[in-house]
Amino acid sequence: MKFSIRAGFVVHDTRLVKQGDKQVEQTSSYYEGEAVDFDEATAANHLHKLEPTDRAATAFCNARFAPVAAQPGPAGVDPTVLAALVAQAVTQALAAMKLSSGTAPAA
């Protein structure tokens, strides 16, 4: 599957390769804008850094991440309700100050 590295990202891919009789780690680095050809396992590890560039890669990305519909945010507070809540909070705060000091607060 073919991808390009997204802007601002670097992919470091470490694999075990055979050199003679030994297995050694080999790390390859890919930088933004570079075209890469990854298998499913490698792509899955770095998917958030990759932009698909062929149909197989696009299908792989779409299968792994189903789009989620955004939930609507709560509606704004009605100004009259807000004014009543603020007045109630101020009244409670003034009453608490009066009780704690034993005198009425200066207005």
HELIX and SHEET records of a PDB file:
HELIX    1   1 GLU A   40  ASN A   45  1                                   6    
HELIX    2   2 LEU A   47  LYS A   49  5                                   3    
HELIX    3   3 ARG A   55  ARG A   64  1                                  10    
HELIX    4   4 PRO A   79  SER A  101  1                                  23    
SHEET    1   A 3 ALA A  35  ASP A  37  0                                        
SHEET    2   A 3 LYS A   2  ILE A   5 -1                                        
SHEET    3   A 3 LEU A  50  PRO A  52 -1                                        
SHEET    1   B 2 VAL A  10  GLN A  19  0                                        
SHEET    2   B 2 LYS A  22  TYR A  31 -1                                        
END                                                                             
